[in-house]
Amino acid sequence: MSLIKLLILLFIFSCGDVYSQGFIRVDSDEFAGGTDEGKKVMKNINKAKKLFEDGESSFSECISLLLECNSFNSFNAELNYNIGQTYLMYGKKELAKPYFEEVKALKPNFNEKLYLFLGQACQYEGDFSNAILNYKTYIEILQHEGTNKNRKKLEAVNRYIEQCKNGQVLSEQLASFDVEKLASPINSEANDVLAIKDGVKLFFNSDRLIVSDKKKDSPTLRGFSVMLMNGEWTNFSILNDEKKSSELPIMVAKIDANQYLFYDKNTGLGDLIFMQKDDKYWTKEMDVFFVNERKSNESSASFTSDGNAVVFVSDRDGGQGDIYHCKKGDNGEWSKPVKIGDQINSTFDEKDVFLSDDGKSIYFSSKGRNSIGGYDIFKSEKNDNGSWMEAQNMGMPINSSYDECHFFPSQGDSFLFDSNRGENGKFDIYTKKLIVEKVIQEELKEAVKPLEKLEEAIPVEKSEVLPIVIPLPVPVVKKAATILTTYKIQIAASKLEMKESELKKLYKGKTDVISSYDGEWYRYTINEFDSIEDAIYYRDRSGVEKAFIVSFENDRRKKIITNYSLSKN
């Protein structure tokens, strides 16, 4: 009897309703073995179950408890399955693979979803061959249960197999570059998306919470901006309207020097609006009336540099995202929006469109075509006849089995995009990685070569005593130690130690003032923060006019930070 047939029989006669969705019950006797220590560990499993049901917000605490329990007994199929589910739903999805593999080894008939989930974990890891094998096992089980009954499930898993085959092809196309996350304070533990570079300024959106938020506030996307100065991101600020930052719509594109495009999810089913900034606040200018439709959601758009053509995403006429375009006529009126052809739109969802200044290149995200999984980024160009050519997958390492969205070409051949491939399953902003190590090594080799020829050219009996030339060593690249960055607010510095009465007169807050002395200066600081946002917030409310922020790396004073604001951008 084949393995597949054996598995099917085992499912029919032993599974019943065991494989319903959700946290799988762990049997106390089987897991704990009747030991007192095991019974104590079981309490953590029950806590983890409640956290699992709370969802993504409780992922970190949930997975920590489950892994702690697994260290007590790593041979329990139900516990391993729950760990795999938790990673797959809320964390870095490929980390689920070894736990589902353990379940398969312990109980190959655990449930039908085991093979679906193991296939997904393999796909996220880039193990496309094994992903396909597990998906095919899942298909055979579904077919035995009834093709008509499981038609939608079969369509979905066959699409996963297509994605894996696409991944096998694209993984053979070697890229000449790599990608990396943008540095803090742009990326955080929250979702960070939709980066728009405007000269040295970068706008982006994040659902991070800051100290000014109330504890009951739920995370929501809002706009931030930073400046690139001397290779570092500074001038961190929140984009505000006249009320508060959380009510400002989401920035999606730049139109010109004074005008930007925002997406307002609270207008209609979701509309695009033009906004501009005065000295302090962003204000609404007008709706993009020639794009918005009352009964549909318009979520993304991009204009040519002359402002006479636009492409945008809408779910009109079908209920999923497709890309449309329209042009401004000589009379100043806009044409009726028309859906772009099948060279770009697919039977799946499209989103996050970007049009080059000359209107000849278009970038967008899609779940269709030869996607590796989730949303991939595609590019299409116009041919000599002005028609769009078949969109091409931009390949790895830009795309992965995760979601990649909002591609934004930057200076030269650089770019920005969003992906949720990070450690905690949240979206981060990525860019092209600069590779300099090879160039440095080649330059060192060239510098050392002439020394050998010089030594051979001088006869020994006539040579003068020359200083010994020590060749430059090729640098050894060591793995960088973990750097913990913190921020303190400095309220004063003096070459003479300040009296307590002087400090109380300067600072009237309740926080203790900490003093330090470096042999020349006495420095006085208050508080210590893990994020620049919190430091900025408390600095502005310290009541000390000339206070500033100092960054520390592993408790060593690093630099003074003076360019920042949380009140205006």
C-alpha positions in Angstrom: 0.0 0.0 0.0 1.4 3.5 -0.9 2.1 6.0 1.7 -0.6 8.3 0.3 -3.3 5.6 0.5 -2.2 4.7 4.0 -2.4 8.4 5.1 -5.9 8.7 3.6 -7.2 5.7 5.5 -5.6 6.9 8.7 -7.3 10.3 8.2 -10.7 8.7 7.6 -10.7 6.4 10.6 -8.8 8.3 13.2 -9.0 12.0 12.7 -12.6 12.9 12.9 -13.0 16.6 13.9 -9.4 16.8 15.4 -8.2 19.0 12.6 -10.5 22.0 13.0 -8.7 25.3 12.9 -7.2 26.9 16.0 -5.0 25.9 18.9 -4.8 22.1 19.3 -5.4 20.6 22.7 -2.3 19.1 24.4 -3.1 16.1 26.5 -1.7 16.6 30.0 -0.8 12.9 30.7 0.9 12.4 27.3 2.8 15.7 27.6 3.7 15.9 31.3 4.0 12.1 31.9 2.4 12.6 35.4 5.4 14.6 36.7 4.9 17.6 39.0 7.2 19.7 36.8 5.3 18.7 33.7 2.0 19.8 35.3 3.5 23.2 36.0 4.6 23.5 32.4 1.1 22.6 31.3 -0.2 25.8 32.9 2.1 27.8 30.5 0.5 25.9 27.5 -2.9 27.0 28.7 -1.7 30.6 29.0 -0.2 30.3 25.5 -3.6 29.1 24.2 -5.3 32.3 25.4 -2.6 34.4 23.9 -2.8 32.6 20.6 -6.6 33.4 20.5 -5.8 37.0 21.2 -4.0 37.1 17.9 -1.0 39.0 16.4 -0.6 41.5 19.3 0.2 38.6 21.7 2.5 36.7 19.4 5.8 37.4 21.2 4.6 36.3 24.6 2.8 33.3 23.1 5.7 31.9 21.2 8.1 32.5 24.1 5.8 30.3 26.4 5.4 27.6 23.7 9.2 27.4 23.1 9.8 27.2 26.9 7.3 24.3 27.1 9.0 22.6 24.1 12.3 22.6 25.9 10.6 20.4 28.6 9.2 18.0 26.0 10.1 18.4 22.3 8.5 15.1 21.3 4.8 16.1 21.6 3.1 16.4 18.2 0.3 18.7 19.4 2.8 21.2 21.0 5.0 21.2 17.9 2.0 21.8 15.7 0.9 24.7 17.8 4.3 26.3 17.6 4.3 25.8 13.8 0.9 27.4 13.6 1.9 30.4 15.7 5.0 31.1 13.6 3.0 30.6 10.4 0.2 33.0 11.4 2.0 35.7 13.3 5.8 35.5 13.0 8.7 34.7 10.6 6.8 32.0 8.7 9.7 29.8 7.6 10.6 29.2 11.3 7.5 26.9 11.3 9.1 24.3 9.1 11.1 22.2 11.6 8.1 22.0 14.0 5.7 20.7 11.3 8.4 18.3 10.2 8.6 17.0 13.8 4.8 16.5 13.8 5.1 14.6 10.5 7.8 12.3 12.0 5.8 11.7 15.2 2.3 11.4 13.7 2.2 11.4 9.9 -1.6 11.1 10.1 -2.0 14.1 12.5 -4.5 16.0 10.2 -4.8 17.0 6.6 -3.7 20.6 7.3 -0.3 19.4 8.4 0.7 18.9 4.8 -0.8 22.2 3.7 1.0 24.1 6.5 4.3 22.2 6.0 4.1 23.1 2.3 3.6 26.8 3.2 6.5 26.8 5.6 8.8 25.2 3.0 7.6 27.7 0.4 8.4 30.7 2.7 11.8 29.2 3.4 12.4 29.0 -0.4 12.5 25.1 -0.3 10.2 25.0 -3.3 10.7 21.3 -4.2 9.6 20.0 -0.8 6.8 22.5 -0.7 5.4 21.0 -3.9 5.7 17.4 -2.5 3.7 18.4 0.6 1.1 20.3 -1.4 0.6 17.2 -3.6 0.0 15.0 -0.6 -2.6 17.5 0.6 -4.2 17.5 -2.8 -4.5 13.7 -2.8 -6.2 13.8 0.6 -8.7 16.4 -0.6 -9.5 14.5 -3.8 -10.2 11.4 -1.8 -12.6 13.4 0.4 -14.4 14.7 -2.8 -13.3 17.0 -5.6 -16.5 19.0 -5.7 -16.6 19.4 -1.9 -13.0 20.7 -1.8 -13.0 22.6 -5.1 -11.9 26.0 -3.6 -9.2 24.4 -1.5 -7.9 22.6 -4.5 -7.8 25.8 -6.6 -5.9 27.5 -3.8 -3.3 24.8 -3.3 -2.8 24.4 -7.1 -2.0 28.1 -7.1 0.6 27.5 -4.4 2.2 24.9 -6.5 2.4 27.3 -9.5 4.1 29.9 -7.2 6.7 27.3 -6.1 7.4 26.4 -9.8 7.8 30.1 -10.5 10.2 30.3 -7.5 12.3 27.4 -8.9 12.7 29.3 -12.2 13.4 32.7 -10.7 15.8 31.4 -8.1 18.1 30.3 -11.0 18.4 33.9 -12.2 21.3 35.2 -10.2 21.1 38.9 -9.3 24.1 41.3 -9.1 22.8 43.0 -5.9 21.3 42.3 -2.6 18.7 44.2 -0.5 18.7 45.4 3.2 16.4 47.1 5.6 16.7 50.9 6.1 18.1 51.8 9.4 16.3 53.1 12.5 14.4 55.3 13.1 12.7 54.4 9.8 12.2 50.7 10.5 10.8 49.6 13.9 9.1 46.7 15.6 5.8 47.9 14.1 4.7 48.0 10.4 6.7 50.5 8.4 5.6 51.1 4.8 5.2 53.4 1.8 8.5 55.2 1.7 8.7 58.2 -0.7 12.1 59.9 -1.2 12.0 63.6 -2.0 15.6 64.8 -2.3 17.2 64.3 1.2 13.8 63.9 2.8 12.1 60.6 3.2 8.4 60.2 4.0 7.0 56.9 5.3 4.1 55.5 7.2 4.1 53.5 10.4 1.7 52.1 13.0 4.2 52.3 15.8 2.9 53.8 19.1 4.7 56.7 20.8 4.5 57.9 24.3 1.9 60.6 23.5 -0.6 57.8 22.5 -3.1 56.7 25.0 -2.7 53.1 26.1 -6.1 52.2 24.8 -5.2 53.5 21.3 -4.9 50.7 18.8 -2.1 50.9 16.2 -2.9 52.9 13.1 -0.8 54.0 10.2 0.4 57.6 10.3 3.0 59.6 8.4 6.6 60.4 9.5 9.5 62.1 7.9 13.3 62.0 8.3 16.2 63.8 6.7 19.4 62.3 5.3 22.3 64.3 6.7 26.0 63.1 6.6 24.8 59.6 5.9 22.5 59.4 8.9 18.7 59.8 9.2 17.9 62.8 11.4 15.1 65.4 11.9 12.6 62.7 12.8 9.0 64.1 12.9 5.4 63.2 12.7 3.2 64.6 9.9 0.2 66.4 11.4 -3.1 67.9 10.4 -4.8 70.6 12.4 -6.2 68.0 14.8 -3.7 65.2 15.4 -1.4 63.0 13.5 -3.5 59.8 13.8 -6.3 61.5 11.8 -4.1 62.5 8.8 -4.7 60.3 5.7 -1.9 58.1 4.4 0.7 59.6 2.0 1.0 57.5 -1.1 2.8 59.7 -3.8 4.5 63.0 -4.5 2.9 65.2 -7.2 5.2 68.2 -7.2 7.1 70.4 -4.8 4.0 71.6 -3.0 1.5 68.9 -3.6 1.3 65.3 -2.4 -1.2 62.5 -2.8 -2.9 60.9 0.2 -5.3 58.0 0.6 -8.3 58.7 2.9 -9.9 55.4 4.0 -12.7 57.3 5.8 -14.0 59.0 2.6 -16.5 56.9 0.7 -15.1 53.4 0.4 -11.6 54.9 0.3 -10.6 57.9 -1.9 -7.5 59.7 -3.1 -7.0 63.4 -2.2 -4.5 66.1 -2.9 -2.9 67.7 0.2 -0.3 70.4 0.8 1.6 71.7 3.8 1.7 75.2 5.2 4.3 76.3 7.8 3.0 73.9 10.3 0.2 71.5 9.2 -0.9 69.4 6.2 -4.3 70.5 4.8 -6.6 69.0 2.2 -6.7 70.7 -1.1 -9.3 68.7 -3.1 -10.4 65.2 -4.0 -8.9 63.5 -7.0 -12.4 63.8 -8.6 -11.4 62.4 -12.0 -10.2 59.2 -10.3 -12.5 58.6 -7.3 -15.8 56.7 -7.7 -18.4 56.7 -5.0 -19.0 52.9 -4.9 -15.4 51.8 -5.1 -12.1 52.0 -3.3 -9.2 53.9 -4.9 -6.0 53.2 -2.9 -3.0 54.2 -5.0 -2.1 56.4 -7.9 0.9 57.9 -9.7 1.2 60.9 -12.1 3.7 61.7 -14.9 6.0 64.6 -14.1 3.9 66.9 -16.4 0.7 66.0 -14.5 -1.2 65.1 -17.7 -1.5 61.3 -17.2 -2.3 59.2 -14.2 -2.4 55.5 -13.4 -4.4 54.3 -10.3 -5.7 51.2 -8.5 -9.4 50.7 -8.0 -11.7 47.8 -7.2 -14.5 49.0 -9.4 -16.0 46.6 -12.0 -15.2 43.3 -10.3 -14.4 43.7 -6.6 -10.6 43.3 -6.7 -7.7 45.7 -7.3 -7.0 46.5 -11.0 -4.9 49.3 -12.6 -6.6 52.0 -14.6 -5.4 55.1 -16.4 -6.7 58.4 -17.8 -5.3 61.5 -19.5 -5.8 65.2 -19.4 -7.0 66.7 -22.7 -5.9 70.0 -24.3 -9.1 71.5 -22.8 -7.9 70.6 -19.3 -10.6 67.9 -18.8 -9.7 64.4 -17.8 -10.7 61.4 -19.9 -12.9 58.6 -18.5 -10.7 56.0 -16.7 -10.0 52.9 -18.6 -8.6 49.6 -17.3 -5.1 48.9 -18.5 -4.8 45.7 -20.5 -4.0 42.1 -19.6 -0.3 42.8 -20.1 -0.5 44.3 -16.6 -3.7 43.4 -14.9 -4.3 39.7 -14.0 -7.2 37.6 -12.6 -5.7 38.3 -9.2 -5.3 41.4 -7.1 -3.0 44.4 -8.2 -2.0 47.3 -5.9 0.6 50.0 -5.2 1.3 51.4 -8.7 4.2 53.8 -9.6 4.6 55.5 -13.0 8.0 56.9 -14.1 8.3 60.6 -14.8 8.2 60.0 -18.6 5.3 57.6 -18.4 7.2 54.8 -20.1 7.7 52.5 -17.1 5.2 51.2 -14.6 5.9 49.3 -11.4 3.1 47.6 -9.4 2.5 44.7 -7.0 0.3 41.7 -7.9 -0.7 38.3 -6.6 -1.0 37.1 -10.1 1.2 36.2 -13.0 4.4 34.3 -12.0 4.4 35.4 -8.4 6.5 33.4 -6.0 3.9 33.9 -3.3 1.7 36.7 -1.9 2.3 40.0 -3.6 5.3 40.3 -5.9 6.6 43.5 -7.6 6.4 43.7 -11.4 7.6 46.1 -14.1 6.3 46.8 -17.6 7.6 49.2 -20.2 6.0 50.8 -23.3 7.2 49.7 -26.7 7.8 52.0 -29.7 4.1 51.8 -30.6 3.2 53.2 -27.1 1.7 49.9 -25.9 2.5 48.3 -22.6 4.6 45.1 -22.9 4.0 42.0 -20.8 4.8 42.7 -17.2 7.9 41.0 -15.8 8.5 39.7 -12.3 11.5 41.7 -10.8 12.9 38.5 -9.4 14.9 37.8 -6.3 16.1 39.2 -4.0 13.5 41.9 -4.4 10.6 39.4 -4.4 10.2 36.5 -2.0 7.4 34.1 -0.9 6.3 36.9 1.4 4.5 40.1 0.4 6.4 42.8 -1.5 4.7 46.1 -2.2 5.1 49.7 -3.1 8.2 49.8 -5.3 9.7 53.3 -5.4 12.7 53.9 -7.8 15.2 56.2 -6.1 18.4 58.0 -7.3 20.4 56.1 -9.9 19.6 52.5 -9.9 18.6 52.4 -6.2 15.0 51.7 -5.0 12.8 51.3 -2.0 10.0 48.7 -1.3 8.1 47.1 1.5 8.2 43.5 2.6 6.9 41.5 5.6 9.8 39.0 5.4 11.3 40.3 8.7 11.7 38.5 12.0 8.3 39.4 13.5 6.2 39.2 10.4 5.8 42.9 10.2 6.4 45.1 7.2 9.8 46.9 6.8 11.2 49.2 4.2 14.0 47.8 2.2 16.5 49.3 -0.2 19.4 48.2 -2.5 22.4 47.1 -0.6 25.8 48.7 -1.4 28.6 46.1 -1.7 32.1 47.6 -1.2 34.1 44.7 0.4 35.3 43.3 -3.0 36.5 46.7 -4.2 38.5 47.3 -1.1 40.3 43.9 -1.4 41.2 44.5 -5.0 42.6 48.0 -4.2 44.8 46.4 -1.5 46.2 43.8 -3.8 47.1 46.4 -6.4 48.8 48.5 -3.7 51.0 45.6 -2.5 52.1 44.2 -5.9 54.9 46.8 -6.8 56.8 46.1 -3.6 57.9 42.7 -4.8 59.4 44.1 -8.1 61.4 46.8 -6.2 63.1 44.2 -4.0 64.2 42.0 -6.9 65.7 45.0 -8.8 68.4 45.8 -6.2 71.6 43.5 -6.2 72.4 42.3 -2.7 76.1 43.4 -2.7 75.4 47.0 -3.7 72.1 47.6 -1.9 71.8 50.0 0.8 70.0 49.1 4.1 66.4 49.8 3.4 63.7 50.0 6.0 61.7 46.9 6.2 58.4 47.2 4.2 55.5 45.4 5.9 52.8 44.5 3.4 49.4 45.8 4.2 47.3 42.9 5.6 44.0 42.1 4.0 41.5 43.1 6.6 39.6 40.4 8.4 35.9 41.1 8.4 34.6 40.2 11.9 31.0 39.9 12.8 29.9 43.1 14.5 29.0 42.9 18.1 25.4 43.7 19.1 25.0 47.4 19.6 22.4 48.6 22.1 21.5 52.2 21.4 19.8 54.4 24.1 19.0 58.0 24.4 19.3 60.5 27.4 18.3 64.1 27.8 21.1 66.4 28.8 19.9 69.5 30.7 23.3 71.0 31.6 27.1 70.8 31.4 29.7 72.7 33.4 33.4 72.6 34.2 32.5 73.2 37.8 30.2 70.9 39.7 26.7 72.4 40.0 25.0 72.6 43.3 21.7 70.8 43.9 19.9 74.1 44.4 21.1 75.2 40.9 19.9 72.0 39.3 16.5 72.3 41.0 16.2 75.9 39.7 17.0 74.7 36.2 14.9 71.5 36.2 11.6 71.3 38.2 10.6 67.8 37.1 10.3 64.7 39.4 12.9 62.6 37.5 16.3 62.2 39.2 19.1 64.1 37.7 22.2 61.9 37.0 25.6 63.5 37.0 28.8 62.2 35.3 32.4 63.6 35.0 34.9 62.9 32.2 37.8 64.7 33.8 36.9 68.0 32.3 33.1 68.4 32.2 30.3 67.6 34.6 27.3 66.5 32.6 23.7 66.3 33.9 21.1 64.0 32.3 17.5 62.9 33.0 15.8 59.6 31.9 17.0 56.9 29.5 15.0 55.8 26.5 15.1 52.9 24.0 13.7 55.0 21.1 14.4 58.5 19.7 10.7 59.2 19.6 10.2 58.8 23.3 13.3 60.9 24.0 12.0 63.7 21.7 8.6 63.6 23.4 10.1 64.0 26.9 12.7 66.5 25.9 10.0 68.8 24.5 8.2 68.5 27.9 11.2 68.7 30.2 10.8 72.5 30.8 14.5 73.0 30.1 14.8 75.3 27.1 18.3 74.3 26.0 18.1 70.6 26.8 19.2 68.3 24.0 19.4 64.5 23.4 22.6 62.4 23.5 22.8 58.9 22.0 24.7 56.1 23.7 26.0 52.8 22.3 26.4 50.1 24.9 26.4 52.9 27.6 29.3 54.8 25.8 28.5 58.4 24.9 28.2 58.6 21.1 26.8 61.9 19.7 24.6 64.9 20.4 21.3 65.0 18.5 19.8 68.4 17.9 17.7 68.2 14.7 14.3 66.7 15.6 10.7 67.6 16.1 7.5 65.8 17.0 5.3 68.8 16.6 5.9 69.6 12.9 7.7 68.1 9.9 
